[in-house]
Amino acid sequence: MVLDLTNFNDHPGGKTIINSYKGKEITNAFVEKNHSNDAKEIIKRYIVGKYNRLKEFTLSEIESINKSEDKCYITIAGNVYDLSNFNDHPGSKSILMKYKNKDATKKFKEVDHSQHAVQLKKKFLIGYLKD
């Protein structure tokens, strides 16, 4: 979402904290700070639009990108995830690499992923598969 915080002067951290995020994607920072429900409601008043940072991919584009050994783009439920720099998978990086150029939806659902893993997945979302 795009926010216009020009006239928002009530942030506990002051205008300096607001200004430090000008022009930046702040979703993760906002979530990580565990803002109160009141803050979540207040911020809704300042929404001025949507920002879609997601790219549309074809399967052939993903296959082309994945030709590089250090790239690991995976699809799950029509979404594209760049796991190239995700080295903390409990099952190892090699598990992820097995699903390059494959739909990993079934396997992701079969494995009993924690709620943390489900949330972490959002961090790596870069796009979606073109129909």
C-alpha positions as CSV (number, residue, x, y, z in Angstrom):
1,M,0.0,0.0,0.0
2,V,1.0,3.6,-0.6
3,L,0.7,6.0,2.4
4,D,0.7,9.8,2.5
5,L,2.0,10.6,6.0
6,T,2.7,14.2,5.3
7,N,0.2,15.3,7.9
8,F,0.8,12.5,10.3
9,N,2.5,14.0,13.4
10,D,1.5,11.6,16.1
11,H,4.1,8.9,15.7
12,P,5.7,8.1,19.1
13,G,9.1,8.1,17.4
14,G,8.5,11.6,15.9
15,K,8.6,12.9,12.4
16,T,12.2,11.7,12.0
17,I,11.3,8.0,12.0
18,I,8.5,8.7,9.4
19,N,11.0,10.6,7.2
20,S,13.5,7.8,7.4
21,Y,11.1,5.6,5.5
22,K,10.2,8.1,2.7
23,G,9.9,6.4,-0.6
24,K,10.6,2.9,0.8
25,E,8.6,-0.3,1.1
26,I,7.9,-0.5,4.8
27,T,5.5,-3.5,5.2
28,N,8.1,-5.8,6.8
29,A,9.4,-3.0,9.1
30,F,5.9,-2.2,10.2
31,V,5.1,-5.8,11.0
32,E,8.4,-6.5,12.7
33,K,7.8,-3.6,15.1
34,N,4.7,-5.3,16.4
35,H,2.6,-2.2,16.1
36,S,-0.6,-2.1,18.2
37,N,-4.0,-2.7,16.7
38,D,-4.7,1.1,17.2
39,A,-1.7,1.8,15.0
40,K,-2.9,-0.6,12.4
41,E,-6.3,1.2,12.3
42,I,-4.7,4.7,12.3
43,I,-2.5,3.8,9.3
44,K,-5.6,2.9,7.2
45,R,-6.6,6.5,7.2
46,Y,-3.4,7.4,5.3
47,I,-3.7,4.9,2.5
48,V,-3.7,6.7,-0.9
49,G,-3.2,3.7,-3.2
50,K,-1.7,0.3,-3.8
51,Y,1.8,-0.6,-4.8
52,N,2.3,-3.8,-6.7
53,R,5.9,-4.8,-6.6
54,L,5.1,-8.3,-7.9
55,K,6.3,-9.3,-11.3
56,E,4.4,-11.5,-13.7
57,F,6.5,-14.5,-14.8
58,T,6.1,-17.2,-17.4
59,L,7.4,-20.7,-16.7
60,S,10.0,-20.3,-19.4
61,E,11.3,-17.1,-17.8
62,I,11.7,-19.0,-14.5
63,E,13.4,-21.8,-16.2
64,S,15.8,-19.4,-17.9
65,I,16.6,-17.7,-14.6
66,N,17.1,-21.0,-12.8
67,K,19.8,-22.1,-15.3
68,S,22.2,-20.2,-13.1
69,E,23.3,-22.6,-10.4
70,D,23.0,-19.8,-7.7
71,K,19.4,-19.0,-8.6
72,C,16.4,-20.8,-7.0
73,Y,13.0,-19.5,-8.1
74,I,10.2,-21.8,-6.9
75,T,6.5,-21.7,-7.6
76,I,3.9,-22.4,-4.9
77,A,0.2,-22.0,-5.6
78,G,0.9,-19.8,-8.6
79,N,3.2,-17.5,-6.7
80,V,6.9,-17.1,-7.5
81,Y,9.5,-17.1,-4.7
82,D,13.1,-16.2,-5.0
83,L,14.9,-18.5,-2.5
84,S,18.3,-18.0,-4.0
85,N,19.6,-16.4,-0.8
86,F,17.6,-18.4,1.6
87,N,20.2,-20.6,3.3
88,D,18.4,-21.3,6.6
89,H,16.0,-24.0,5.5
90,P,15.9,-26.7,8.1
91,G,15.9,-29.4,5.4
92,S,18.9,-27.7,3.7
93,K,19.3,-25.7,0.6
94,S,19.4,-28.9,-1.5
95,I,15.8,-29.6,-0.7
96,L,14.8,-26.2,-2.2
97,M,17.0,-26.7,-5.2
98,K,15.1,-29.9,-6.1
99,Y,12.0,-27.8,-6.8
100,K,13.6,-25.3,-9.2
101,N,11.3,-25.3,-12.3
102,K,8.7,-27.3,-10.6
103,D,5.4,-26.5,-8.8
104,A,6.2,-27.0,-5.1
105,T,2.6,-26.5,-4.0
106,K,1.8,-30.1,-3.1
107,K,5.1,-30.7,-1.3
108,F,4.8,-27.4,0.6
109,K,1.4,-28.5,1.8
110,E,2.5,-32.1,2.6
111,V,5.3,-30.9,4.9
112,D,4.0,-29.7,8.3
113,H,5.5,-26.2,8.0
114,S,5.3,-24.0,11.0
115,Q,3.3,-20.8,11.1
116,H,6.7,-19.0,11.1
117,A,7.6,-20.7,7.9
118,V,4.3,-19.8,6.3
119,Q,4.9,-16.1,7.3
120,L,8.6,-16.2,6.3
121,K,7.6,-17.3,2.8
122,K,6.0,-13.9,2.2
123,K,9.4,-12.3,2.5
124,F,10.6,-14.1,-0.6
125,L,7.5,-13.5,-2.8
126,I,8.6,-11.7,-5.9
127,G,5.8,-12.4,-8.4
128,Y,3.2,-14.7,-9.8
129,L,2.8,-17.1,-12.7
130,K,1.2,-15.7,-15.8
131,D,-1.8,-17.8,-16.9
